[in-house]
Amino acid sequence: MVLCFSSHPKTYGAETNKNEDNQKLMSLYKKVETLTTIPWYVFAAIDQYERNVRHSRRDIPKAPGLIEIYIKPEVWTGPLNPNQKDTDPRTIGLFGGIGVDGNGDKKAEPTNDEDVLYTIANYLQSYGSDLDNIKIGLWEYYHRDKAVGLILGHMKLFQKYGRLDLEGHAFPIPRQYNFTYHNTWGDARGWGGRRIHEGTDIFANYGVPVRSTCFGVIEMKGWNRYGGWRVGIRDIDNTYHYFAHLNGFADGLKVGQVVEPGQLIGSVGSSGYGPPGTSGKFPPHLHYGLYKDNGRTEWSFDPYPHLKAWERAERNKK
């Protein structure tokens, strides 16, 4: 085996720390799985969803440990508990809080990874340990269909691949084809009313393959009067990858399917700007957009820097 040493030691160190953190996280998930019989990927999915929410919001404090599930003080200790910093499992239970002791030290601490993880497990177990009841428990906890859907998607990914490092990416067009693109995010668009362009247009010939840019789950597939034939993929970072103006879809592609970087999902076309089947109102290209969910809402952000980075990484790898 040949070892390659990077000229950027900070990056190497960051990757090493990430791997170590993932190992510790997996150990925590598996430990609670043993105690509760709830699969480890359920906890991994909830933690991953919450991690992304924390990192995209300013109203949630930074996680004190590796587990990033945030439980509000009034939920942890109980809404009527006069001591919002209470760590005694007995009084917490008395006031209707959900915080429990997960590591056996007779304290229920929201800053302790094991306590937080076991508290969520205990909460879900109150509804049942099968998938249908876990869904009910998640909805009762978040009261947001989108949150439940994202967590279920993360569960699919972790269950399929059996690991936590699912952050790889690929450029949507294979390198051997001709394509051009510029930073067009935010440009004005007029068809269907004044609006901004929420993506980057990658121009290529009809039928050029379009690939998934990430590990993710197909969240949307079909016709949109603006985007024509389009596919939406949700990745492990709560990010929605939007592929529009397609000429067609890959055989067998369906909503709920797990995909990975570089997997064929369709081909370049010029569909859109009208009822189903409308095509040819503009040159063939792929419209690629990125949208982020923060637990409350979803917004578009500029995909151009990411596309350039993924293209560069594939070129260097080749």
N, C-alpha and C positions, 0 to 999 in steps of 0.2 A: 504494500500500500504506500502511495506517495503522499506525503504530508505537505500541504501548501500553506505558507505563512503569509498572512495579509500584511500589507504595508501600513494598515490602520489598526493598531493594537486595541484602540478603544472599541472598535466595532467587534473585534474578536472577543473581547472581554464581555461586551454586552450580550453577544450570542451565548457565551458560556454561562453567564448568569441566568439568561432566559431558560436554558436547558435545565439548570439546577432548580430553578423555581418550578418548572413544569414537573420535574420529578417529585418535588415536595408536595405540590398540589395533587398530583395523582395519588400519592401515598395517603393524603388526607381524604380524598374522595373515596378511595378503596376502603379505608378504615371505617368510614361512616356507612358505606355499603354493607360491610360485614355486620355492623351493629343493627342495621335497620332493614336489610334486604331490598332497599331501594337501589336500583342500578347506579353505579358511579357516574355515568354520563348525564344523569339527571342533575346532580349537583354541579358537575362541570358546566353544563349548559346554563344553569341559573347564574352561576358565578361569572361566566363569560358575558352573559347579557348585562349583568350589573356592572362589570368592569368597564364595558364600553359606555354605559350610561354615565358612570362616574367621570370618565375621562373626557366626556363631551359636555359636562355641566359644571357650573361654578357654585351651585347651591348645595352640593353634597360634599362633606368633608373627605379629605384624602384617607384612604384605607390605612389602618394602623398595621396590618399584617398582609399576608399573601391572599387570603380570602377577601374579595371585594364586595360581597353581598352587604348592602346597607339596610339595616333595620332601624327605623326611627326610634328615638328614645321612648316616646309614649307607647309605641307598639311593643318594644322590648320589656319595659317595666310595668306597663299597664296605664291606660289613659287617666285614671284617677289616682295613680300613685303619687304622693306628695314628694317622693324622692326619685327624680328622673335619672339618678345615677345609681340606683339600687342594684346590687349584685347578689342579693340573697334570694335563691330560687323559691323559698317559701313565701316571702312577701310579694315577690313578683307574680307568683301564681295566684295569690290571694286577691291581687288587684287586676287580674285578667291579662297580665303580660305574657308574652310567648317565650321570653328568654329562659334558657335552661343550661344546666351544667353539662358540658360535653367531655371534659377531661378528668372528672372525678375529684376536683379540688374544692367542691362544695360552694363554688361561686359561679354565677352566670354572668360572664363578662363580655360585653359587645366588642371588646378589643381583642378577644382571644379567638384565634382561627377555629379551633375545635368546638368551642361553645357556639359560635355563629353557625357553623356548618350543621352541627347537631340540632340547633334550634330550628333551622329550616327543615331538616329531616323530620323532626318531631311534629312540626306544624303540618307537613304533607301527610305524615302517617295518620293524623287525626281524620283525614279524608279517605285514606286507603293507599296501599302501595302499588296497585295496578295502574296502568297508563291512563285509563279513563278518569279515575279518581284523582290522579296527580294533576290532570288538566283542570279539574274542578278546583282543587286546592290552589293552583297557580292563578286561576281567574279570581278566586276569592281574595287572594293576597294582592294582586296587581289591579284588578278591576279594569283591565285594558286588554282587549282582544289581540291587539298588535303585539304586546309584550308576550302573551302566551304563545302566539304564532312564532315569534322569533326564537323563543326558548325551545320550542318543539323542533324547529329547524336545526338549532345548534345540537340538540340531542341526536338527531339523525346523523349529523356529521361525525360527532364523537363516537357514536355507536358503530358506524361503518368503518372508520379508520382506526379506532382503538388507541388514539393518541391525541395530544393537545396541540401540537405544532401544525396547524393547518392554515398558515398565513402566506403560503407561496402564491405567486402570481405569474401570469403569462400575457404577452401582448396579444390583442384580439385577432390580428391578421398574421398568418405565417410569414416568416422572413423571405421565403422564396418568391413571393408575389410582389408586384409593384403597387405601392400605395403612397399617398401624401396626406399630410395633415398639418394644421396650424392651430394656434390657440384661438378658438372661436367662442369660448364660453363667455356669456354675458352680452353677445352681439344681439342686435334688435332682430325680431322676427315679426312679420305682419300677418301671415295667413291665420285666420281664425281669431284675429284681434291682436293688439299690440302686446308683446311679451318678449322676454329675453331668451336667448339660446342657452339651455341648461345642459350643455355637453360639448364634446369635441367631435367634429366631422372628419372621418377618415375616408378619403376618396380612393376608390379601387374599382375594378371592372365588375360587371355583373357576374355573379356566381362564385366570386372569390370566397374561400372558406372563412367563416367567422367562428372564433373559439371562445370558450369561457376564459375569463381572466382570473378566476379564483376557485377555491374550494367553496361550494355553496349549494343551495337548494333552489330549484326553479320555483319562483313565487308567482310568476305571471307569464302567460304565453297566449298570443292571439292578436287580434286587430285593435288598433287605436287610430282614430281619425287623423291625429297628428303624426304619430310614429309608424303608421302602417303595421306590417307584420313585425311584432316585437317580442322580445324575451326579457324577463326580469329575474335576476339571480341575487339571492340574499347570502352574504358571506358571514364568516364567524365574527366579524367586527361590527355587526348590525348595519353594514353598508349594503345598499341596494345597487346592483350593477345593471344598467339599462342599455339594451341593444335594440336599435330601431332601424326602420326602412329596409328590413330584410327582404330577400327574394324568396326565401322559404326556410323551413326548419329542418334540422337533422332528423333522420328517421327515428321514430319512437320517442322523441323528446316529449316530456309531459310534465305538468305541474306536480310538484312534490318530489321530483327526481333529484338525486344527488349528482353533482358534476364536479369536475376538478380542473385545475389550470391546463389549458391547451386542448381540452375536449371540444370536439366539433358540436356546435349548437345550431348553425344555419349558414347562410351565404349572403353576400352583399347584394342589395337591390336598390330600388327607388320607389318603394311602396309608401303610401300615405297621402295626406292632404285631401281626404275625401272618404266616401263610403268604402266598405270592404272590397278589395280588389283593385282600388285605384293605384296606378303606377305611372311613372314617367314624367312627373311634373317637375323633376329636378334631376341632375346627374346622379348616377349610382354612387352611393356612399354608405358607410356605417355611421350612424349617430350613436355615440357612446357617452352615457351619463353616469354620474355617481351621486347617491343620496344617502344622507346619514340620519339614523334614528337616535334620539337622545332620551327615549322613555316618555316623551311628551308629544313631540312632533317630528317631522322629517323635512330636511332641506337639501337643496342641491349645492354641490361644491365643485370646484374646477378639477376635471380629471386630467388635464393636459400634463402637469408635472409627473403624475403617476404613469401615464402612458409613456412619456419620455424615459422614465426610470426603468420601466419594464422592457422597453425596446432596447435600451442600452445594456441591460443585464443579459438579455438573450443574445445580443451581438457579441458581448464579451465571453459568454459561455461557449458560443460556437467557435 
